[in-house]
């Protein structure tokens, strides 16, 4: 009887032991301490963390969670440096406290831009016409009120004129899942891309204003989860163009009318699981977008569906591979040049084809890249900038890369014989260097050539995609 009782107790202990061991590997988050200095509100920081006060987390996973939190905060583009650590709570050693430290960026930037309105400086100097100068002045403020709002106001005077107002990331709820974006743009322009010639955009320029345009937009961003977003923008525009534009290209916008008022809608879905959206080295991003436009009289209708897929993966010590697939399909009820911009615009382009464009209704582009980290990320302090604390401490890294890009554009409309890049296989290849540093600055130098046997050295500011 005694032996049976002892056996029963041992059996019960064996059943309970795994649960006891499991419970000892978890800790409760007692406190999350955010920076006391700086203007960024606590709720903005807490929103980006994959945990909250009171959560029970596996100790073996805490470092991974801290890394995700750090990546999310860096990707806000509000901080140059972010540090996350944890310590066991002094009053209850089974619990942990999270400590967050950040080094904020400079948030208010003047906008000053002087544009010489000619093909190049030599042509402008030959004319000697000070009237062919555009001056753009304004201000762009990030993290307004410490709430991650972005305000941009600018005024253009001189050859081109206009006014732009944008106010984005306005939180509509306590959980910051819904954000409001609004903008208003007024444009007067003496130049316009009216067609392509020899596979390059042709800009018609006039001494008189040839475009008079209003655009009003309101949008909602919905973030149901970290790194997942839905964005919907709705707007109206009114555009009055000169007859000379239709003389240059009768198919410029599909009709012979010079005045058009229309409605547009844009929807974008994004799942961004990359480690860093400035210069990603690990993870993936899936993005899909719908663009629709219709004139108020329903005479012009246009719709496009596009997507961008990116995958990044380390393949060894300092080596990385990445690939981006961009594609788009569209439909319209009239032949209109302004709706046929495919490769060479925005994110769909081939490196080595920077001087060229290919127009059409459907396109696809593949950009694979092999990268080697020549100089791993270093942090240095510039002594002579010590009086500017938000600029004196910098981080930087240098990468070498090799790439071969591929693309194809389908165009069902006739174009000039000199525009021969549509409906054929496009490719380019090259090598380059990327210098990555703070304030989302990517400087790139590339030598590349394409299937036209045209090569060259290109210096560019690069965005986060390539």
C-alpha positions as CSV (number, residue, x, y, z in Angstrom):
1,X,0.0,0.0,0.0
2,X,2.8,2.4,0.9
3,X,4.7,1.6,-2.3
4,X,1.6,2.2,-4.3
5,X,1.1,5.7,-2.6
6,X,4.7,6.7,-3.3
7,X,4.3,5.6,-6.9
8,X,1.2,7.6,-7.3
9,X,2.8,10.8,-5.9
10,X,5.8,10.4,-8.2
11,X,3.6,9.9,-11.2
12,X,1.7,13.1,-10.3
13,X,4.9,15.1,-9.9
14,X,6.0,13.9,-13.3
15,X,2.8,15.2,-14.8
16,X,3.1,18.6,-13.2
17,X,6.9,19.1,-13.7
18,X,6.7,20.1,-17.4
19,X,4.1,22.8,-16.6
20,X,6.3,24.1,-13.7
21,X,9.4,24.2,-15.9
22,X,7.4,26.0,-18.6
23,X,6.0,28.5,-16.2
24,X,9.5,29.3,-15.0
25,X,10.7,30.3,-18.5
26,X,8.0,33.0,-18.8
27,X,8.2,36.5,-17.3
28,X,5.7,39.2,-16.9
29,X,6.5,42.7,-18.2
30,X,6.1,44.9,-15.2
31,X,7.1,48.3,-16.7
32,X,8.1,49.9,-20.0
33,X,10.3,53.0,-19.5
34,X,10.3,55.4,-22.4
35,X,12.8,58.3,-22.8
36,X,12.2,61.3,-20.5
37,X,14.0,63.7,-22.9
38,X,12.7,64.6,-26.4
39,X,9.4,65.6,-27.8
40,X,8.1,62.2,-29.0
41,X,5.0,61.2,-27.0
42,X,5.1,58.0,-25.1
43,X,2.1,56.6,-27.0
44,X,3.9,56.9,-30.3
45,X,6.7,54.7,-29.0
46,X,4.5,52.2,-27.3
47,X,2.4,51.7,-30.5
48,X,5.4,50.2,-32.3
49,X,6.3,47.6,-29.7
50,X,5.2,43.9,-30.2
51,X,4.5,43.7,-26.4
52,X,2.8,45.8,-23.7
53,X,2.8,46.1,-19.9
54,X,1.3,43.0,-18.3
55,X,2.3,40.6,-21.2
56,X,3.9,37.3,-20.3
57,X,6.8,36.5,-22.6
58,X,9.2,33.6,-23.1
59,X,12.6,34.7,-21.8
60,X,14.2,32.9,-24.7
61,X,12.2,35.1,-27.1
62,X,12.7,38.5,-25.4
63,X,15.8,39.4,-27.5
64,X,13.8,38.8,-30.7
65,X,10.9,40.9,-29.5
66,X,13.3,43.7,-28.5
67,X,14.8,43.6,-32.0
68,X,11.4,43.8,-33.7
69,X,10.6,46.8,-31.5
70,X,13.8,48.5,-32.4
71,X,13.3,47.9,-36.1
72,X,9.7,49.3,-35.9
73,X,10.9,52.5,-34.1
74,X,13.8,53.0,-36.5
75,X,11.4,52.7,-39.5
76,X,9.3,55.6,-38.1
77,X,12.2,57.8,-39.4
78,X,12.0,59.8,-36.2
79,X,15.2,58.6,-34.5
80,X,18.8,58.3,-35.5
81,X,19.5,55.7,-32.8
82,X,17.3,53.4,-30.8
83,X,18.2,51.2,-27.8
84,X,16.0,48.5,-26.1
85,X,17.1,46.5,-23.1
86,X,15.5,44.6,-20.3
87,X,16.3,44.0,-16.6
88,X,14.7,41.8,-14.0
89,X,12.4,43.7,-11.7
90,X,14.0,44.4,-8.3
91,X,10.8,43.9,-6.3
92,X,9.7,40.8,-8.2
93,X,12.7,38.9,-9.8
94,X,10.3,36.8,-11.9
95,X,9.2,39.9,-13.8
96,X,11.1,42.1,-16.2
97,X,11.3,45.9,-17.0
98,X,11.9,47.2,-20.5
99,X,14.1,50.3,-21.0
100,X,13.9,52.3,-24.2
101,X,16.4,55.0,-25.2
102,X,16.2,57.1,-28.4
103,X,18.2,59.8,-30.0
104,X,15.8,62.0,-31.9
105,X,16.4,63.6,-35.3
106,X,16.1,67.2,-36.3
107,X,12.5,67.6,-37.4
108,X,12.0,71.0,-39.0
109,X,13.5,71.6,-42.4
110,X,13.4,74.6,-44.7
111,X,12.5,74.0,-48.3
112,X,14.6,76.0,-50.7
113,X,15.0,75.0,-54.3
114,X,16.2,77.0,-57.3
115,X,15.4,75.5,-60.7
116,X,16.9,76.8,-63.9
117,X,14.1,76.2,-66.4
118,X,16.1,75.0,-69.4
119,X,17.6,71.8,-70.7
120,X,20.9,72.5,-68.8
121,X,22.9,75.3,-67.3
122,X,24.7,76.1,-70.5
123,X,21.4,76.6,-72.4
124,X,20.1,78.8,-69.6
125,X,23.3,81.0,-69.5
126,X,23.1,81.4,-73.3
127,X,19.6,82.8,-73.0
128,X,20.5,85.0,-70.0
129,X,16.8,85.2,-69.0
130,X,16.3,85.6,-65.3
131,X,12.6,85.1,-65.9
132,X,13.3,81.4,-66.6
133,X,14.0,80.6,-62.9
134,X,11.7,78.9,-60.4
135,X,12.1,79.5,-56.7
136,X,10.5,77.1,-54.3
137,X,10.4,78.0,-50.6
138,X,8.6,76.5,-47.7
139,X,8.9,74.3,-44.7
140,X,8.6,70.6,-43.8
141,X,8.0,69.6,-40.2
142,X,8.2,66.0,-39.0
143,X,6.9,64.7,-35.7
144,X,4.8,67.8,-35.1
145,X,3.6,68.1,-31.5
146,X,5.6,64.9,-30.8
147,X,2.7,62.9,-32.4
148,X,4.5,61.8,-35.6
149,X,2.4,64.3,-37.7
150,X,4.0,65.6,-40.9
151,X,3.3,69.1,-42.2
152,X,4.6,70.4,-45.5
153,X,3.9,73.9,-47.0
154,X,5.6,75.3,-50.0
155,X,5.3,78.1,-52.5
156,X,6.7,78.3,-56.0
157,X,7.3,81.6,-57.7
158,X,8.9,82.7,-60.9
159,X,8.7,80.6,-64.1
160,X,6.6,77.9,-62.4
161,X,4.1,78.9,-59.8
162,X,2.0,77.1,-57.2
163,X,1.1,76.3,-53.7
164,X,1.3,72.9,-51.9
165,X,-0.1,72.0,-48.4
166,X,0.1,68.5,-46.9
167,X,-0.7,67.3,-43.4
168,X,-0.3,63.6,-42.7
169,X,-0.4,61.0,-39.9
170,X,-3.2,62.6,-37.9
171,X,-4.3,60.0,-35.4
172,X,-8.1,59.5,-35.1
173,X,-8.2,57.1,-32.2
174,X,-6.3,56.2,-29.0
175,X,-4.9,53.0,-30.4
176,X,-3.5,54.9,-33.4
177,X,-5.0,52.4,-35.9
178,X,-6.7,55.1,-38.0
179,X,-4.7,58.0,-39.4
180,X,-5.9,61.0,-41.5
181,X,-4.0,62.5,-44.4
182,X,-5.1,65.7,-46.2
183,X,-3.5,67.8,-49.0
184,X,-4.3,70.7,-51.4
185,X,-2.2,71.6,-54.4
186,X,-2.4,74.5,-56.8
187,X,-0.2,74.5,-59.9
188,X,0.6,76.8,-62.7
189,X,3.1,75.4,-65.2
190,X,4.9,76.5,-68.3
191,X,6.3,73.1,-69.1
192,X,4.8,69.6,-69.4
193,X,5.9,66.1,-70.5
194,X,3.6,65.8,-73.6
195,X,5.1,62.7,-75.3
196,X,8.2,60.6,-75.6
197,X,10.7,60.9,-78.4
198,X,13.7,58.6,-78.9
199,X,12.6,56.7,-75.8
200,X,13.0,59.8,-73.6
201,X,10.3,62.2,-72.3
202,X,9.8,65.3,-74.4
203,X,9.0,68.4,-72.3
204,X,7.2,71.2,-74.1
205,X,8.0,74.6,-72.7
206,X,6.2,77.9,-73.3
207,X,6.6,81.5,-72.2
208,X,2.9,81.3,-71.1
209,X,1.3,79.1,-68.5
210,X,0.0,75.9,-70.3
211,X,-1.4,74.1,-67.2
212,X,-3.6,75.4,-64.5
213,X,-4.5,72.7,-62.0
214,X,-6.2,72.2,-58.6
215,X,-6.0,69.0,-56.6
216,X,-7.7,68.2,-53.3
217,X,-7.1,64.9,-51.4
218,X,-8.2,63.2,-48.2
219,X,-7.0,59.8,-47.1
220,X,-7.3,57.3,-44.3
221,X,-4.5,54.9,-43.2
222,X,-5.6,51.8,-41.2
223,X,-3.0,49.8,-39.3
224,X,-4.8,46.7,-37.8
225,X,-1.4,45.2,-36.8
226,X,2.2,46.2,-36.7
227,X,3.8,46.2,-40.2
228,X,0.4,45.9,-41.9
229,X,-1.4,48.9,-43.4
230,X,-4.3,49.8,-45.6
231,X,-4.4,53.2,-47.2
232,X,-7.3,54.7,-49.1
233,X,-7.1,58.2,-50.7
234,X,-10.0,60.0,-52.4
235,X,-9.7,63.2,-54.3
236,X,-10.8,65.6,-57.0
237,X,-8.9,67.6,-59.5
238,X,-9.6,70.3,-62.0
239,X,-7.2,70.9,-64.8
240,X,-7.2,73.5,-67.6
241,X,-4.6,72.9,-70.3
242,X,-3.5,75.0,-73.3
243,X,-4.4,74.1,-76.8
244,X,-0.7,73.9,-77.6
245,X,-0.4,70.7,-75.6
246,X,-3.1,69.0,-77.8
247,X,-1.3,70.4,-80.8
248,X,1.9,68.7,-79.6
249,X,0.1,65.5,-78.8
250,X,-3.6,65.1,-79.7
251,X,-3.7,61.9,-77.6
252,X,-2.3,63.7,-74.5
253,X,-5.3,63.0,-72.3
254,X,-7.8,61.3,-74.5
255,X,-10.1,64.1,-75.7
256,X,-10.0,67.5,-77.4
257,X,-11.4,69.3,-74.4
258,X,-9.0,71.6,-72.6
259,X,-10.8,71.7,-69.3
260,X,-11.4,68.6,-67.2
261,X,-12.7,67.9,-63.7
262,X,-12.4,64.4,-62.3
263,X,-12.5,62.1,-59.4
264,X,-9.8,59.6,-58.3
265,X,-9.4,56.9,-55.7
266,X,-6.3,55.1,-54.6
267,X,-6.1,52.0,-52.4
268,X,-2.8,50.5,-51.2
269,X,-2.2,47.4,-49.1
270,X,1.2,46.8,-47.5
271,X,2.8,44.1,-45.4
272,X,6.3,45.2,-44.6
273,X,8.3,42.6,-42.8
274,X,11.7,44.0,-43.6
275,X,14.3,44.7,-41.0
276,X,14.9,48.3,-42.2
277,X,12.9,50.1,-44.8
278,X,15.7,52.5,-45.6
279,X,18.1,49.8,-46.7
280,X,16.6,46.3,-46.1
281,X,18.9,43.3,-45.8
282,X,16.5,40.7,-44.3
283,X,12.8,40.1,-44.7
284,X,10.1,40.7,-47.2
285,X,7.6,43.3,-48.3
286,X,4.3,42.8,-50.2
287,X,2.5,45.8,-51.6
288,X,-0.6,46.0,-53.8
289,X,-2.2,49.1,-55.2
290,X,-5.4,50.1,-57.1
291,X,-5.7,53.5,-58.9
292,X,-8.9,54.6,-60.5
293,X,-9.9,57.8,-62.3
294,X,-13.1,59.1,-63.9
295,X,-14.0,62.5,-65.3
296,X,-17.2,64.0,-63.9
297,X,-18.9,63.6,-67.3
298,X,-17.8,59.9,-67.4
299,X,-16.1,60.5,-70.7
300,X,-12.7,59.3,-69.4
301,X,-12.3,56.2,-67.3
302,X,-9.0,54.6,-66.2
303,X,-8.0,51.9,-63.7
304,X,-4.7,50.3,-62.8
305,X,-3.7,47.4,-60.5
306,X,0.0,47.2,-59.5
307,X,2.1,45.4,-57.0
308,X,5.6,45.3,-55.6
309,X,7.2,42.2,-54.0
310,X,10.6,42.4,-52.3
311,X,12.6,39.6,-50.7
312,X,16.0,40.1,-48.9
313,X,18.1,37.4,-47.3
314,X,21.6,37.1,-45.8
315,X,23.6,34.3,-47.5
316,X,26.8,34.4,-45.6
317,X,29.1,36.6,-43.7
318,X,28.5,40.1,-45.1
319,X,26.7,38.8,-48.2
320,X,23.1,39.5,-49.0
321,X,20.7,38.9,-51.9
322,X,17.6,40.8,-52.7
323,X,15.0,40.8,-55.5
324,X,12.2,43.1,-56.3
325,X,9.3,42.2,-58.7
326,X,7.1,45.1,-59.9
327,X,4.1,44.6,-62.1
328,X,1.1,46.5,-63.3
329,X,-1.9,46.1,-65.5
330,X,-4.3,48.8,-66.6
331,X,-7.5,49.5,-68.6
332,X,-8.9,52.7,-70.1
333,X,-11.7,53.7,-72.5
334,X,-9.6,56.1,-74.6
335,X,-6.1,56.3,-75.8
336,X,-4.5,58.8,-73.4
337,X,-0.7,59.3,-73.1
338,X,-0.9,60.4,-69.4
339,X,-2.2,56.9,-68.4
340,X,0.5,54.9,-70.2
341,X,3.5,55.6,-68.0
342,X,5.1,52.2,-67.3
343,X,8.9,51.6,-67.0
344,X,11.1,54.5,-66.1
345,X,8.7,56.1,-63.6
346,X,8.6,55.9,-59.8
347,X,9.6,52.4,-58.6
348,X,9.4,50.5,-61.9
349,X,12.7,51.0,-63.6
350,X,15.8,49.3,-64.8
351,X,19.2,50.4,-63.5
352,X,21.2,51.4,-66.6
353,X,18.0,52.7,-68.2
354,X,17.8,55.9,-66.2
355,X,17.7,58.1,-69.4
356,X,14.9,56.1,-71.0
357,X,11.3,55.3,-70.6
358,X,9.0,52.7,-72.0
359,X,5.3,53.5,-72.2
360,X,2.4,51.0,-72.2
361,X,-0.6,49.6,-70.4
362,X,1.0,46.6,-68.7
363,X,4.5,46.1,-67.4
364,X,6.7,43.8,-65.3
365,X,10.2,44.4,-63.9
366,X,12.6,42.2,-62.0
367,X,15.5,43.7,-60.0
368,X,17.8,41.1,-58.5
369,X,20.9,42.3,-56.6
370,X,23.9,40.7,-54.9
371,X,25.4,42.9,-52.1
372,X,28.6,42.7,-50.0
373,X,29.1,44.7,-46.9
374,X,32.5,46.4,-47.4
375,X,32.3,48.5,-44.3
376,X,30.0,47.2,-41.6
377,X,27.9,49.8,-39.7
378,X,30.1,52.2,-37.8
379,X,29.1,55.0,-35.3
380,X,31.3,58.0,-35.1
381,X,31.1,61.4,-33.5
382,X,32.1,64.5,-35.5
383,X,33.8,66.8,-33.1
384,X,33.4,70.0,-35.1
385,X,29.7,69.4,-35.1
386,X,29.4,69.0,-31.4
387,X,27.3,72.1,-31.1
388,X,24.6,70.4,-33.2
389,X,23.9,67.3,-31.2
390,X,21.3,65.9,-33.6
391,X,23.9,65.9,-36.4
392,X,27.3,65.2,-34.7
393,X,26.7,61.5,-34.1
394,X,26.4,59.5,-37.3
395,X,26.2,55.9,-38.4
396,X,27.3,54.8,-41.8
397,X,27.9,51.6,-43.8
398,X,29.3,50.9,-47.3
399,X,28.0,48.1,-49.6
400,X,29.2,46.9,-53.0
401,X,26.7,45.4,-55.4
402,X,26.2,43.7,-58.7
403,X,22.9,43.5,-60.5
404,X,21.1,42.5,-63.6
405,X,17.6,43.9,-64.2
406,X,14.9,42.6,-66.6
407,X,11.7,44.2,-67.8
408,X,8.9,44.1,-70.4
409,X,6.2,46.6,-71.4
410,X,3.0,45.8,-73.4
411,X,1.7,48.7,-75.5
412,X,-1.2,48.2,-77.9
413,X,-1.0,51.7,-79.4
414,X,1.2,52.9,-82.2
415,X,4.0,55.2,-81.3
416,X,6.8,57.0,-83.1
417,X,9.3,54.6,-84.7
418,X,12.0,56.1,-82.5
419,X,10.2,54.8,-79.4
420,X,11.1,51.1,-79.7
421,X,11.4,49.9,-76.1
422,X,7.8,48.7,-75.8
423,X,6.8,45.1,-76.7
424,X,10.3,43.8,-76.4
425,X,12.5,42.2,-73.7
426,X,14.6,44.8,-71.8
427,X,17.6,44.2,-69.6
428,X,20.6,45.9,-68.1
429,X,23.5,45.0,-65.8
430,X,26.1,46.7,-63.7
431,X,28.0,47.2,-60.5
432,X,27.9,49.9,-57.8
433,X,28.5,51.2,-54.3
434,X,25.9,52.2,-51.8
435,X,26.7,54.6,-48.9
436,X,24.0,54.4,-46.2
437,X,23.9,56.8,-43.4
438,X,21.6,58.7,-41.0
439,X,18.5,60.7,-41.9
440,X,17.6,58.0,-44.4
441,X,20.3,59.1,-46.8
442,X,21.4,56.6,-49.4
443,X,24.1,57.7,-51.8
444,X,24.7,55.4,-54.8
445,X,27.2,55.3,-57.6
446,X,26.6,52.8,-60.3
447,X,28.2,51.9,-63.6
448,X,25.8,50.0,-65.8
449,X,24.9,49.3,-69.4
450,X,21.8,48.1,-71.2
451,X,20.7,46.1,-74.2
452,X,21.1,49.2,-76.4
453,X,24.8,48.9,-75.7
454,X,24.6,52.3,-73.9
455,X,26.5,52.5,-70.6
456,X,27.4,55.2,-68.1
457,X,28.2,56.2,-64.6
458,X,25.2,57.3,-62.5
459,X,25.1,59.1,-59.2
460,X,21.8,59.0,-57.4
461,X,20.0,59.3,-54.1
462,X,18.4,55.9,-53.6
463,X,15.1,55.1,-51.9
464,X,14.4,52.0,-49.8
465,X,13.4,49.6,-52.5
466,X,16.6,49.0,-54.5
